[in-house]
């Protein structure tokens, strides 16, 4: 079985379950004395089954170590959302004050991708504009354009066939250890930050 490649150039990288068999989340972050100065969270979508092929369709990141990096505390949360046949769109997410706990922000990004996979896939495939919410209110699966000849398996890993993707809860435990905070704090994710859904974001294109 295969899974999308892990981010390169980070101190720590993880595969995380996305809650759907055709989606996968990867996380990369740097570690510095119980602090996370840089992280990347990506949502991957399986676009082919024979052979398996993944596309990174959405990403959220933070980088306070470089002058050209995207610092969410200065610029806000944003999503780079790729589209199959159109230019990438950038979603400036509306939100309130962000937690200074980067581990909690990472968990919030993971939750956001898991919750809104139907929206991100719909925009990627061109089935809906980025400024409109999904038609399915239960977060169900859209009708895919490609003809899937084989069932898509869960728990895939490209780096090692024996590696199991983390559950979001297991990721929280690791982020708690990395930041010296409690698992309960990490599990709160975007709670209390008034983070709005991606279709309500300010949208720009490349």
Long-range contacts (C-beta under 8 A, 24 or more apart in sequence): 1-52, 1-153, 1-155, 1-156, 1-157, 1-161, 2-51, 2-52, 2-54, 2-156, 2-157, 2-158, 3-44, 3-54, 3-156, 3-157, 3-158, 3-159, 3-165, 4-42, 4-44, 4-54, 4-56, 4-158, 5-158, 5-159, 6-158, 6-159, 7-40, 7-42, 10-38, 10-39, 10-40, 12-174, 12-178, 14-165, 14-166, 14-171, 14-174, 15-156, 15-157, 15-159, 15-163, 15-165, 15-166, 16-110, 16-165, 16-166, 16-167, 16-168, 16-171, 17-154, 17-155, 17-165, 17-166, 17-167, 17-168, 18-43, 18-44, 18-113, 18-114, 18-117, 19-114, 19-117, 20-117, 20-141, 21-151, 21-152, 21-153, 21-154, 22-46, 22-144, 22-152, 23-113, 23-117, 23-121, 24-54, 24-156, 24-165, 25-110, 25-113, 25-114, 27-106, 27-110, 27-171, 29-102, 29-106, 29-178, 30-65, 31-178, 34-178, 34-179, 34-180, 35-102, 35-179, 36-102, 36-103, 36-106, 36-175, 36-178, 36-179, 37-63, 37-64, 37-65, 37-102, 38-62, 38-63, 38-64, 38-65, 38-69, 39-102, 39-105, 39-106, 41-106, 41-109, 41-110, 41-113, 43-113, 43-117, 43-120, 45-120, 45-121, 45-124, 46-152, 47-146, 48-146, 49-146, 49-148, 49-149, 49-150, 49-152, 50-149, 50-150, 52-152, 52-156, 55-82, 55-124, 56-82, 57-81, 57-82, 57-120, 57-121, 57-124, 58-82, 58-113, 58-120, 58-124, 60-109, 60-112, 60-113, 62-102, 62-105, 72-98, 72-105, 73-98, 77-109, 77-195, 78-201, 79-198, 79-201, 81-120, 81-123, 81-124, 81-130, 81-198, 82-124, 83-123, 83-124, 83-126, 84-124, 84-125, 84-126, 85-126, 86-126, 86-205, 87-205, 87-206, 88-205, 88-206, 89-123, 89-130, 89-203, 89-204, 89-205, 89-206, 90-203, 90-204, 90-205, 90-206, 91-130, 91-198, 91-201, 91-202, 91-203, 92-201, 92-202, 92-203, 92-204, 93-195, 93-196, 93-198, 93-201, 94-194, 94-195, 94-196, 94-200, 94-201, 94-202, 95-190, 95-193, 95-194, 95-195, 95-196, 96-192, 96-193, 96-194, 96-195, 97-193, 98-193, 99-188, 99-193, 101-179, 101-181, 101-185, 101-186, 102-179, 103-172, 103-175, 103-176, 103-178, 103-179, 103-181, 103-186, 104-175, 104-179, 104-181, 104-185, 104-186, 104-188, 104-189, 105-190, 106-171, 106-175, 107-168, 107-171, 107-172, 107-175, 107-186, 107-187, 107-188, 107-189, 108-189, 108-190, 108-193, 108-195, 110-168, 110-171, 110-189, 111-168, 111-189, 111-190, 112-190, 112-195, 112-198, 114-168, 115-139, 116-197, 116-198, 118-142, 119-197, 119-198, 119-199, 120-198, 130-198, 130-199, 130-201, 130-203, 131-199, 131-203, 132-199, 133-197, 133-199
